[in-house]
Amino acid sequence: MTTFSSEMKIMLERVTTASITAQLVKHGLRTRAIPNIRPVNPATPRLFGPAYTLRYIPMREDLANGPSMGRSDNPQRKAIETVPAGAVLIADTHGLDTSGTFGDILVARLLHRGVAGIVSDGPMRDISEIKKMNLPVFARENAAPPSYASMMAVDAQVPIGCGGVAVFPNDLIVADEDGVAVIPQHLSEEIISAAHKQDLLEAYIRQRIDRGDSIVGIYPPDEKTLSEYEDWRKNSENV
């Protein structure tokens, strides 16, 4: 079971991918956001946890078929049964978008096993059923055919390229309605803490803009605004 400190968990439950990616850019990391994927069920858009990677390649007819998919040593099935509770199962589908990465039965199994969620740069099948599940699933659109119609899983817990973004096992995955951010494991606490602080500051700035203040000196904040923000933060019940 993946665990975070209570302070880290509170931040992860609130921090936005917009602020996370901004902080990553400050560290020179400009390619940490997976594009063009979204939550299948809009009611479950918040996702975070360490990456458990799964790698697909284009199918080969003698290897990618129904019977082979059911074998216990099939990398896809093995990953589903070994991914730790609290982890994010994240799949690299090799740019193949004509078949589903998973369907509702496999997603149901992952839900039962306590995973934090699923991320795939390919489609999902059985979308109408997955939409009913209380599990964050981020994917690219939908497709009816099973995965082995166009691809085959070949490995797990190796570096992958999900949506063109390098993902290593145990990188921190954070996803919300804006998208999916991938944070190198050794930077995760630093980035999350800085992004959380950025969110708080921007909440204050938004209040100022909503009441009609000019962005000049406020966004970005000058020293006067930062001082006023510190006073607001000390007295705010929402911080």
TINU-922603 format. One record per residue (C-alpha): x negated, y negated, z negated; residue in one letter. Coordinates in nm, 3 decimals, decimal comma, padded with zeros to 5 digits. Layout:
SITE       c1       c2       c3  aa
SITE        X        Y        Z   A
...
This chain:
SITE       c1       c2       c3  aa
SITE   00,000   00,000   00,000   M
SITE  -00,144  -00,335   00,105   T
SITE  -00,155  -00,587  -00,178   T
SITE  -00,229  -00,958  -00,197   F
SITE  -00,288  -01,178  -00,499   S
SITE   00,031  -01,347  -00,619   S
SITE  -00,101  -01,686  -00,503   E
SITE  -00,195  -01,552  -00,160   M
SITE   00,142  -01,380  -00,120   K
SITE   00,330  -01,702  -00,200   I
SITE   00,130  -01,887   00,063   M
SITE   00,177  -01,610   00,321   L
SITE   00,553  -01,620   00,268   E
SITE   00,557  -01,991   00,359   R
SITE   00,261  -02,085   00,576   V
SITE   00,332  -02,162   00,942   T
SITE   00,145  -02,027   01,241   T
SITE   00,129  -02,384   01,370   A
SITE  -00,090  -02,485   01,076   S
SITE  -00,282  -02,157   01,080   I
SITE  -00,383  -02,200   01,443   T
SITE  -00,476  -02,565   01,380   A
SITE  -00,710  -02,455   01,102   Q
SITE  -00,855  -02,181   01,320   L
SITE  -00,932  -02,439   01,588   V
SITE  -01,124  -02,637   01,326   K
SITE  -01,341  -02,327   01,284   H
SITE  -01,399  -02,311   01,658   G
SITE  -01,152  -02,023   01,703   L
SITE  -00,922  -02,130   01,988   R
SITE  -00,800  -01,790   02,106   T
SITE  -00,629  -01,657   01,795   R
SITE  -00,263  -01,694   01,903   A
SITE  -00,088  -01,419   02,101   I
SITE   00,130  -01,587   02,365   P
SITE   00,472  -01,502   02,508   N
SITE   00,601  -01,267   02,240   I
SITE   00,887  -01,331   02,000   R
SITE   01,091  -01,157   01,728   P
SITE   01,338  -00,901   01,862   V
SITE   01,565  -00,971   01,566   N
SITE   01,571  -01,350   01,505   P
SITE   01,690  -01,284   01,149   A
SITE   01,350  -01,130   01,062   T
SITE   01,094  -01,376   01,202   P
SITE   00,845  -01,378   00,913   R
SITE   00,566  -01,120   00,927   L
SITE   00,226  -01,084   00,764   F
SITE  -00,018  -00,808   00,685   G
SITE  -00,348  -00,650   00,788   P
SITE  -00,373  -00,519   01,144   A
SITE  -00,348  -00,150   01,217   Y
SITE  -00,434  -00,131   01,586   T
SITE  -00,301   00,100   01,858   L
SITE  -00,447   00,106   02,210   R
SITE  -00,266   00,213   02,526   Y
SITE  -00,403   00,259   02,878   I
SITE  -00,222   00,323   03,209   P
SITE  -00,066   00,668   03,214   M
SITE  -00,207   00,978   03,380   R
SITE   00,064   01,215   03,493   E
SITE  -00,083   01,535   03,355   D
SITE  -00,141   01,380   03,012   L
SITE   00,141   01,129   02,963   A
SITE   00,461   01,332   02,946   N
SITE   00,737   01,419   02,702   G
SITE   00,578   01,732   02,550   P
SITE   00,242   01,562   02,495   S
SITE   00,415   01,272   02,320   M
SITE   00,556   01,509   02,061   G
SITE   00,219   01,655   01,957   R
SITE   00,101   01,562   01,608   S
SITE  -00,240   01,464   01,744   D
SITE  -00,092   01,222   01,996   N
SITE  -00,249   00,885   01,903   P
SITE   00,088   00,707   01,904   Q
SITE   00,257   00,962   01,678   R
SITE  -00,050   00,989   01,456   K
SITE  -00,059   00,610   01,413   A
SITE   00,308   00,602   01,317   I
SITE   00,249   00,861   01,047   E
SITE  -00,076   00,715   00,910   T
SITE  -00,037   00,335   00,927   V
SITE  -00,041   00,216   00,562   P
SITE   00,259   00,058   00,397   A
SITE   00,230  -00,321   00,417   G
SITE   00,021  -00,314   00,735   A
SITE   00,120  -00,452   01,075   V
SITE   00,114  -00,197   01,356   L
SITE  -00,015  -00,400   01,652   I
SITE  -00,030  -00,252   02,003   A
SITE  -00,231  -00,336   02,311   D
SITE  -00,026  -00,211   02,608   T
SITE  -00,288  -00,297   02,870   H
SITE  -00,057  -00,548   03,038   G
SITE   00,197  -00,278   03,127   L
SITE   00,548  -00,419   03,105   D
SITE   00,774  -00,161   03,270   T
SITE   00,827   00,074   02,975   S
SITE   00,891   00,034   02,605   G
SITE   00,612   00,045   02,350   T
SITE   00,850   00,198   02,094   F
SITE   01,220   00,278   02,069   G
SITE   01,461   00,265   01,778   D
SITE   01,373   00,610   01,637   I
SITE   01,003   00,531   01,605   L
SITE   01,079   00,185   01,467   V
SITE   01,315   00,345   01,213   A
SITE   01,035   00,575   01,103   R
SITE   00,799   00,281   01,057   L
SITE   01,066   00,096   00,859   L
SITE   01,106   00,397   00,631   H
SITE   00,729   00,420   00,584   R
SITE   00,714   00,062   00,457   G
SITE   00,511  -00,111   00,727   V
SITE   00,524  -00,490   00,726   A
SITE   00,623  -00,502   01,093   G
SITE   00,528  -00,438   01,453   I
SITE   00,358  -00,652   01,718   V
SITE   00,327  -00,549   02,083   S
SITE   00,227  -00,740   02,393   D
SITE   00,462  -00,512   02,589   G
SITE   00,838  -00,457   02,584   P
SITE   01,051  -00,254   02,345   M
SITE   01,332  -00,017   02,434   R
SITE   01,660   00,040   02,247   D
SITE   01,670  -00,333   02,184   I
SITE   02,034  -00,337   02,068   S
SITE   01,944  -00,095   01,786   E
SITE   01,616  -00,262   01,690   I
SITE   01,801  -00,593   01,657   K
SITE   02,003  -00,439   01,374   K
SITE   01,698  -00,327   01,176   M
SITE   01,555  -00,526   00,887   N
SITE   01,200  -00,505   01,017   L
SITE   01,005  -00,781   01,196   P
SITE   00,931  -00,661   01,550   V
SITE   00,751  -00,898   01,786   F
SITE   00,738  -00,797   02,151   A
SITE   00,765  -00,913   02,512   R
SITE   01,121  -00,868   02,636   E
SITE   01,275  -00,523   02,684   N
SITE   01,246  -00,216   02,906   A
SITE   01,454   00,101   02,930   A
SITE   01,193   00,370   03,023   P
SITE   00,993   00,547   02,751   P
SITE   00,630   00,448   02,702   S
SITE   00,489   00,748   02,889   Y
SITE   00,661   00,632   03,209   A
SITE   00,372   00,388   03,260   S
SITE   00,122   00,415   02,975   M
SITE  -00,033   00,643   02,718   M
SITE  -00,175   00,582   02,371   A
SITE  -00,540   00,680   02,347   V
SITE  -00,677   00,544   02,020   D
SITE  -00,598   00,370   01,692   A
SITE  -00,789   00,155   01,445   Q
SITE  -01,030   00,029   01,711   V
SITE  -01,073  -00,325   01,848   P
SITE  -00,797  -00,407   02,097   I
SITE  -00,688  -00,695   02,318   G
SITE  -00,325  -00,772   02,236   C
SITE  -00,190  -01,028   02,482   G
SITE  -00,546  -01,124   02,568   G
SITE  -00,640  -01,181   02,203   V
SITE  -00,911  -00,972   02,039   A
SITE  -00,775  -00,794   01,733   V
SITE  -00,992  -00,590   01,497   F
SITE  -00,859  -00,349   01,234   P
SITE  -00,770  -00,535   00,913   N
SITE  -00,758  -00,878   01,075   D
SITE  -00,475  -01,069   00,908   L
SITE  -00,164  -01,097   01,126   I
SITE   00,085  -01,375   01,053   V
SITE   00,391  -01,428   01,271   A
SITE   00,690  -01,660   01,269   D
SITE   00,924  -01,819   01,523   E
SITE   00,634  -02,009   01,682   D
SITE   00,434  -01,694   01,756   G
SITE   00,170  -01,456   01,625   V
SITE  -00,165  -01,565   01,478   A
SITE  -00,464  -01,334   01,432   V
SITE  -00,707  -01,434   01,155   I
SITE  -01,049  -01,270   01,116   P
SITE  -01,048  -01,076   00,791   Q
SITE  -01,344  -01,260   00,638   H
SITE  -01,175  -01,598   00,696   L
SITE  -00,822  -01,505   00,592   S
SITE  -00,809  -01,659   00,244   E
SITE  -00,985  -01,977   00,353   E
SITE  -00,761  -02,025   00,658   I
SITE  -00,436  -01,948   00,475   I
SITE  -00,521  -02,185   00,188   S
SITE  -00,613  -02,467   00,427   A
SITE  -00,302  -02,408   00,641   A
SITE  -00,079  -02,411   00,333   H
SITE  -00,226  -02,747   00,232   K
SITE  -00,168  -02,876   00,584   Q
SITE   00,197  -02,767   00,570   D
SITE   00,247  -02,957   00,244   L
SITE   00,087  -03,271   00,382   L
SITE   00,293  -03,254   00,700   E
SITE   00,614  -03,206   00,499   A
SITE   00,536  -03,537   00,330   Y
SITE   00,452  -03,702   00,663   I
SITE   00,779  -03,575   00,810   R
SITE   00,971  -03,736   00,523   Q
SITE   00,800  -04,065   00,599   R
SITE   00,880  -04,041   00,970   I
SITE   01,241  -03,940   00,901   D
SITE   01,293  -04,254   00,696   R
SITE   01,171  -04,468   00,984   G
SITE   00,801  -04,528   00,914   D
SITE   00,561  -04,577   01,204   S
SITE   00,315  -04,298   01,283   I
SITE   00,032  -04,553   01,266   V
SITE  -00,175  -04,476   00,959   G
SITE   00,053  -04,186   00,871   I
SITE  -00,003  -03,931   01,147   Y
SITE  -00,289  -03,871   01,120   P
SITE  -00,293  -04,002   00,763   P
SITE  -00,530  -04,277   00,658   D
SITE  -00,674  -04,309   00,306   E
SITE  -00,374  -04,509   00,182   K
SITE  -00,131  -04,245   00,306   T
SITE  -00,339  -03,964   00,157   L
SITE  -00,336  -04,140  -00,180   S
SITE   00,042  -04,183  -00,158   E
SITE   00,072  -03,819  -00,062   Y
SITE  -00,120  -03,709  -00,371   E
SITE   00,122  -03,905  -00,589   D
SITE   00,417  -03,746  -00,407   W
SITE   00,269  -03,398  -00,442   R
SITE   00,217  -03,431  -00,816   K
SITE   00,580  -03,532  -00,864   N
SITE   00,741  -03,302  -00,609   S
SITE   00,946  -03,008  -00,730   E
SITE   00,899  -02,836  -00,395   N
SITE   00,521  -02,793  -00,416   V
